[in-house]
Amino acid sequence: MLVSERIGQFFLENATGRDRLEFTEYGGGDAWVVLLHGQLMPRRMHEPLARSLASQGLHVVTLDLLGHGRSDRPADPHAYSMTSWGEQVVALLDHLGVDQAVVGGTSLGANVSLEVAVLAPERVRGLIIEMPVLNNAVEAGILAFAPLMFSARFLPFTVTAVRRLTRPIPRGIVPFWVGIGLDTCDQYAGSVAAVVHGVFFGRVAPYSHQRRAITTPALVVGHPADPIHPAADAAMLAEEMPNATFVRARSILEWRLAPERLNRAAADFALACWQTPRRARRSRA
């Protein structure tokens, strides 16, 4: 089923000027879903899922958070935090004139979705959380991203060299996920260092007591054999939130290479969020 796709942008004012953020809308109607990407990845990573959800009648928006994709990428670490990214999602809803949305994401996008649920619970109809980064992921996350931060800060030519090598490759001639990998390599050293710095030295996720207070229905997806996003974190989160359902993926790559089962689970969940009156769902908390 073909769905309409539209690219849009909006601006956020700050102390030094304003930042531009870019998004894509898929489909139409009043049953809104916002999808958020992983760290340093572009919003295009959620294009297949967005098209699948839109084909089921949902109105889907994918957003490049500040420092990612085609949105602005300031080199100031103070520009980045989970809380500020959560505020950007709320600003997107304001820009679109949307009162409520199902909000979801992968990895960094999952944690930002949780921040939105804490910042503006009245705006969140449901949560789709894939690969959250919580207590059990700290050591692996440091090992994975600390070298990148130091390389971008002190050896910026390494990031520049990777960008120059990968940018000329036409995305249309490579498989979709290879193209996403190439897009992820299209980075600027200053913004990479700033983004990772902002993640490391800020709050990675809402505190446990805040997560326990999230009564919004949630679908939590965990992956086996993923040290940066251990299934134990996803299972713990599902236990903490009173209206959460945990789904175990068959592998790290299931939702990327064989997405039918998880696409269906996400669509059924999002549609149920919109078919169930909000007041009734809150009364079960």
Secondary structure, 3 states (H helix, E strand, C coil): CCCCEEEEEEEEEECCEEEEEEEEEECCCCCEEEEECCCCCCHHHHHHHHHHHHHCCCEEEEECCCCCCCCCCCCCHHHCCHHHHHHHHHHHHHHHCCCCEEEEEECHHHHHHHHHHHHCHHHEEEEEEECCCCHHHHHHHHHHHHHHHHHHHHCHHHHHHHHHHHCCCCHHHCCHHHHHHHHHCCCCHHHHHHHHHHHHCCCCCCCHHHHHCCCCCEEEEEECCCCCCEHHHHHHHHHHCCCEEEEECCCCCHHHHCCHHHHHHHHHHHHHHHHCCHHHHHHCC
